[in-house]
Amino acid sequence: MYKVLIVDDDKVSRYILKRYEKWNEFNFSIEDEACDGKEALKKLSSSKINLVVTDIRMPGMNGIEFLGEIKKLKYNVCVILLSTYSDFEYAKQGIRLGAFDYITKPVSNEMLDEAVKRAKVYLDRSALEEEKKSLATNVNLYYSKNNFNKLFSLIISGNYEALNESKKLFENISYTTNEKLLEIELVYNNLLLKLHEEILRVWPWLKFFGDIVIDEVPLYSESIEEIKTQFMKKIKSMIQLVRKFELHQTDSLVKITCEYILQHVEEKVSLQKISLEVHANKDYIGKLFKQVTGYNLKKYIVNVKMEHAKYLIKLGYYKNYEICEKLGYSNVDYFCKLFKRYTGYTPMEFRKTI
């Protein structure tokens, strides 16, 4: 439960606040009370207080001075100010000093309901962020370097066995974390980001193709199964990305050809240029590519260019004719026709789907 300190020089006001019926309902308990800021600071130094409800006008140290001291001493507490309408300027000053909220006197149950609800949401989020920070430094302990390397190797070879490896890893991590949702989410987010970094280390130019963007598994999942589904979906998308660009091919000549095309996507790529780069006969390259992949090299070049076009459109600041020129095409209509054939949308329609 979150602990509450009530600060007010008026004994009756303190009594009314303590009698508020919904403290327990919102996961709060009254820890202590004080009659001014000085006394309240002593209580803060000796107790773990989460929420302070304080009057602004008090003899000795008033609420604004008290807030200033809290800020100076860096106490991590949520503060709700109590003020009359005539204290509005003070209340604004208090908000600038870091007060979470303020409510006007006389305090009604409805006002308290709203303020305490908001304070609970704030404290819940703060607690979660603190837990995330402390866990983030230790997430690597939940899986070994060997586990990571094996999974990564399977992904960059385009092997769907990576999905089975991910399932095994999921079971191990779930067991190690005692099935705590937050810990599992953090471990998987860490794992995804590391996989993303390693993929871009091997093929840095893949960042110019939109599909490489790896979003984190959303936090606050409802269940372990939901995290697993999200994670497996992202692992599958990585494998599909590798296979889409034929980077999983074991024939070294085919793989080098694909890498060359991906790296030179914004140039006029021809079989002649490729043959000079890979030191092989252009007819042989064309036949080998078709034999290994099942489709011709010209189609692969167009597919790569259209994927890069999608990336350029998503950036939002290139016009169609500029994208056309960047991809090495001289005719905008021809580019638009290729794009429509590949995506099912014209470039303009595709912009609207983003």
Secondary structure as UniProt FT lines:
FT   STRAND          2..7
FT   HELIX           11..18
FT   TURN            21..27
FT   STRAND          28..34
FT   HELIX           37..46
FT   STRAND          51..55
FT   HELIX           63..73
FT   STRAND          78..83
FT   HELIX           85..87
FT   HELIX           88..96
FT   TURN            97..98
FT   STRAND          101..104
FT   HELIX           109..136
FT   TURN            137..138
FT   HELIX           139..142
FT   HELIX           145..156
FT   TURN            157..158
FT   HELIX           161..176
FT   TURN            177..179
FT   HELIX           181..202
FT   HELIX           204..208
FT   HELIX           210..212
FT   HELIX           224..244
FT   TURN            245..248
FT   HELIX           252..263
FT   TURN            264..266
FT   HELIX           271..278
FT   HELIX           282..293
FT   HELIX           297..315
FT   HELIX           320..326
FT   TURN            327..328
FT   HELIX           332..343
FT   HELIX           347..353
//
